[in-house]
Amino acid sequence: MGSTKIRYIKLKSVTKSDCPFLYELLKERKPIVNISHKKIPAYYKHVKFVMSKPYSHWNIIYFKNEKIGSIYLSKQDEIGIFLKNGFKGNGVGSYALKLFTKKHPRKKYLANINPRNKQSMNFFQKHGFHLIQYTYELIDP
């Protein structure tokens, strides 16, 4: 993405009015990218989650006044980013990550990624993140 287009990227804090957008964004995700849930929650549960302020920082990513994604920082300094279809692979995510980390500096950041999500793994590796662990889960033994 050219530098002239980058100036159109802005980050704004999530508010209740963003719930419908965030829900549609959540519905765009393929199951392979999810690490925290296996199915889409009911809308009212989604709103309750958003309003619970689950993250230290949560921003909507705008491109020219259009909501195109979200980026958050968990209370454990884990970054998550997701862009609408059509906005991936053109530098928007990279610039949003740069803006976000500048706005919310930490000594280190983590990114929990589903090991089958190669696109996300490549994105974070490209930005200097490196693999530190694999985590296993046992459900209903």
C-alpha positions in Angstrom: 0.0 0.0 0.0 1.4 3.4 -1.0 2.2 5.9 1.7 -0.5 8.2 0.4 -3.1 5.5 1.2 -1.6 4.8 4.6 -2.6 8.2 5.8 -6.2 7.2 5.5 -5.8 4.5 8.1 -7.1 5.4 11.6 -7.7 3.6 14.8 -10.6 4.4 17.1 -11.7 2.8 20.4 -14.5 0.3 20.2 -17.9 1.6 21.5 -21.3 -0.1 21.7 -22.2 1.3 18.3 -19.5 -1.0 16.8 -21.2 -4.2 18.0 -23.0 -4.8 14.7 -19.8 -4.3 12.7 -17.8 -6.5 15.1 -20.4 -9.2 14.8 -20.3 -9.2 11.0 -16.5 -9.3 11.2 -16.7 -12.3 13.5 -19.1 -14.1 11.1 -16.5 -13.6 8.3 -13.9 -15.6 10.1 -13.2 -19.1 9.0 -13.3 -21.7 11.8 -9.6 -22.4 11.1 -8.6 -18.9 12.5 -10.6 -19.2 15.7 -8.7 -20.2 18.8 -11.1 -19.2 21.5 -14.5 -20.4 20.3 -15.8 -23.1 17.9 -19.1 -21.4 16.9 -20.5 -17.9 16.5 -22.2 -16.7 19.7 -25.7 -15.3 19.7 -25.8 -11.6 19.0 -26.8 -10.6 22.6 -23.9 -12.6 24.0 -21.6 -10.9 21.6 -22.8 -7.5 22.7 -22.4 -8.5 26.4 -18.8 -9.6 25.6 -18.0 -6.3 23.8 -19.5 -4.2 26.6 -17.6 -6.2 29.3 -14.4 -4.5 28.0 -12.5 -7.8 27.8 -9.3 -6.2 26.4 -6.9 -3.6 27.7 -7.3 -1.8 24.3 -9.6 -2.6 21.4 -9.8 -0.5 18.3 -11.7 -0.4 15.1 -9.4 0.0 12.0 -10.8 2.6 9.6 -9.7 3.2 6.0 -11.1 6.4 4.6 -13.9 6.5 7.3 -14.9 2.9 6.5 -14.7 0.2 9.2 -12.4 -2.5 7.8 -11.2 -4.4 10.8 -10.3 -4.6 14.5 -7.2 -4.9 16.6 -6.9 -5.5 20.3 -4.5 -6.0 23.1 -5.5 -8.4 25.8 -4.7 -8.0 29.5 -1.9 -10.5 28.9 -0.4 -8.3 26.1 -1.7 -10.6 23.3 -2.4 -8.8 20.1 -5.3 -9.9 17.8 -6.1 -8.4 14.4 -8.7 -9.2 11.9 -9.6 -7.5 8.6 -12.6 -7.7 6.5 -12.3 -9.8 3.3 -10.9 -7.6 0.6 -8.5 -5.7 2.8 -5.9 -8.4 3.5 -2.5 -8.5 1.9 -2.3 -4.9 0.9 -0.4 -3.4 3.8 -3.4 -2.2 5.9 -2.8 -4.8 8.6 0.9 -4.0 8.8 0.3 -0.3 9.2 -2.5 -0.8 11.7 -0.2 -3.1 13.8 2.5 -0.4 13.6 0.1 2.3 14.7 -1.4 0.2 17.5 1.9 -0.8 19.0 3.1 2.8 18.9 -0.1 3.9 20.6 0.1 1.1 23.2 3.8 0.4 23.9 4.9 -2.7 25.7 8.2 -4.5 26.3 6.8 -7.5 24.5 3.7 -8.5 22.7 2.2 -12.0 22.2 0.0 -13.4 19.4 -2.0 -16.6 20.1 -2.6 -18.2 16.7 -4.4 -21.4 15.7 -1.5 -23.5 14.3 -3.6 -24.2 11.2 -3.8 -20.4 10.4 -0.8 -20.1 8.2 -1.8 -16.6 7.0 -1.8 -15.2 10.5 1.4 -17.0 11.4 3.1 -15.5 8.4 1.8 -12.0 9.2 3.2 -12.0 12.7 6.5 -13.6 11.7 6.9 -10.9 9.1 6.6 -8.4 11.9 9.3 -9.9 14.1 7.2 -12.2 16.2 8.7 -15.7 16.8 7.3 -19.0 18.0 7.7 -19.6 21.7 5.4 -22.5 22.5 2.7 -25.0 21.4 -0.2 -25.4 23.7 -2.3 -28.5 23.9 -5.8 -28.9 25.3 -7.8 -31.9 26.6 -11.6 -31.6 26.6 -13.9 -33.9 28.4 -11.4 -36.7 29.3 
